[in-house]
Structure formats: structure tokens, C-alpha cells
Amino acid sequence: MRDVLPELLAWWRAGETVGVGTVVATFQSAPRPPGASMLVGPDGTAVGSVSGGCVEGAVYDLAESVVSSGDPVLERYGVSDDDAFAVGLTCGGILDVYVEKISRDTFPELEEIAADIEAGHPVALATVIEHPDPSWLGRRLVVRPDGGVVPDVLGVGTPGEATKTSGTTPTRDPTLGSARADDAVHDDALGLLALGHNATLTYGPDGERRGEGMRVFVWAFAPKPRMLVFGAIDFAAAVARVGSFLGYHVTVCDARPVFATNSRFPEADEVVVDWPHRYLRAEQDAGRVDGRTVIAVLTHDPKFDVPLLEVALRLPEVAYVGAMGSRRTHDDRLERLREAGIDDKEIERLSSPIGLDLGARTPEETAISIAAEIVARRWGGSGERLGIRDGRIHRDLA
């Protein structure tokens, strides 16, 4: 939903009704991940994609029908379906698409959620997409890590709402319909929010953890993952550009103010003048480095990169640490790191020389090489050509 949120919010603010189809589960080689959304606007405009073109026509027609009827629909599209070739899904994948209508009446919380996303505040949205009782379909729960959702025991809300305590002022958030279901989904949504993953969760009809019958889709709108690029060189500008394209919040850091300037790194979200190791330690202490953070050390200067890597390789959670340099630089760096007390297990976390073997030479090609290694590490890819491999193309989260 994040990609189509500006258009959705504009129609919502104008008082319009929009049909929204969202991928809530995928199987085999599905082309789009859970959370991918497509809008059908009041003027018939289609925005976004649920399958990269495979089933958009069918979802478009279904969205128009749902807007007319008001009843949400969970539809499965797959190559084994009788109408698979009619809707164009021939890749062998399977998609579960939840289609609903969204307006001010059906989704009054949208603007608050959009404000959280814009401000970089983590927020999760849980929606009931399947339930034996049709009245539960479409019910929502908004989950924020800084405030729990509790039943509306004071009676100040209406059916389908709950009271959230924030400071001294109670506000009302949606509820799924029972305290048991709210509690179970709330806890699981917080876990997904910490990881930044969207997922469909299965419970019993009243939120029983070992039951079946209720499926809940959770959008986890976590802040963008961070890419920390150390070394204000031309390669860093290219890495920042690719990192921004991949959806990272990019920071370039260097201790030399003459090189670390916004004009040299227009694609970076921020440019910091500080000693790299001091900056990274401060970010860790402030809780701004997590398991999704990737670190690219491009300084290839021992006085910068050795103290920095001492900090980076000892971080408890980080997705990737790579360091640029020749084979000779790499060997010298390892020797210096071992002299500084870095052990073999910590060194195993280091990707050096940085990037995949693409034969890259230019800064832009090298940035693609680094990005390719980051993606491969995230998803457990081998880095080999797909044409010489067998088995599935898309992998589960590593």
C-alpha cells in the first residue's frame, strides 16, 4: 500500500470511494510480494500493481464489483485455476488478493496512518480477510509500538472500536471484535513491525492461536531500513543513488568536511561530518541501527575503516557489513582487525572485497555489484545466473 498511498489519500480526502486490491499471500513464483496493492479510482483510473500485469484486468473488474456491492472479497489466482489463462497468470505462481472498498466511512483512520508513515513512525494495520462470520470481514486493528490497544471498557466507543491510551487523552482505534483476538493480533503485529514484514496470520474464530478459520493480513509500515555509507568518494555517490532506489534511508558519513557535502551526494537523505566509528557507535547507542541496517565501508583507509569495522562487526544486529578494497588492502585490513582483537567469527560477518563478481569497473557498476550482494544476502540468493540454475526463482526470506 505504501507505493499507492498518495493517490489513495488524495481520493479519500476528496470524499471518494476507491476499490483496493492487495496481495495478502503468495505461493511458488508469485510476481509481487504481500502488501503490493492496486487501486481502482472513482474515475476508473488504475494505480499500482498486484502481479506485474498478470491478473490486473481480473482484479480491476472485481474491485469495481466490490465498490458497488460493498462486500470485500478474498480471491485466489493461480495457473491451476480454470480461468488462469483468461486472466493471464501463466508464471506458475499463486496469489491471494483481498479486494475491498475504501472511503472516509469505511476507513476513517487512513489519514492518521498516512501521517505516521510520512513521519517515519512505525505503525501496523491488521485487517480480517477471512472469517466464518461475514460481519468480521474488513475489521481493522491499528497497532503502534508506543501504545497498546485495549477493549473499550468505558463504553465511550461504538461497536468495532476500542480505546487506546496515549498519555492522558484516550483515543479510539478499531478493534477486530473481541479482546482475545485483539490481544493475539496486537502481539503478532508488533513482531512483524519490528522486522518490517507484511504477512497473513491464521487464528481461530476468536483469536485462538492454534485454531483456524480467521485470517488476518498485517501491513507493517516500519521506517525505511538504513544504508550507512562511509567514505565520501565518487563510489559512495553511486552507492547512495542505488540505495535510495532500493528504498533505503541513505546516510553518507565522512570525517572530512570538504568532501562530505550535500551537493556531492544529492541522492543521500543525510550527509554527516564525523569520524565514522564515533558516528556508528552513537547511532547504535541511540537505537537507530537494527537488523535491517546495511553498512558499506568505502574509505579503504586504515585510520578510518579499521576503527569503524571494530564497531560494525561487533554490532548485535545488522543485515550486512561490506568493505571496499583490493585483495592486498583486504589482507592488510584483516591483519589489523585481528591485532585489534576481532576474532574469526566476527570477521566472517564481513563481506570484503565488497560486492558480487560482476566485472564492475565504474562507480555505477560497482554500486550495482554492492547492491546485488546486499539483495542476495537478504534473500539467500547464490549470485549465479538464473539461466544455469534449477528450482524456484523467488526465495523465502533468508
Secondary structure, DSSP 8 states (H G I E B T S, - for coil): -GGGHHHHHHHHHTT--EEEEEEEEEESS-SS-TT-EEEE-TTS-EEE-SSTTSSHHHHHHHHHHHHHH---EEEEEETTSTTHHHHT--SS-EEEEEEEEE-TTT-TTHHHHHHHHHHT--EEEEEEEE-SSGGGTT-EEEEBTTB-EE--TTS-S-TTEEEEEETTEEEEEE--SSHHHHHHHHHHHHHHHHHT--EEEEE-TT--TT--SEEEEEEEE----EEEEES-SHHHHHHHHHHHHTT-EEEEEES-TTT--TTT-TTSSEEEES-HHHHHHHHHHTT---TT-EEEE----HHHHHHHHHHHTT-SS-SEEEE---HHHHHHHHHHHHHTT--HHHHTTEE-S-S--S---SHHHHHHHHHHHHHHHHHT---S-GGG--S-SS----
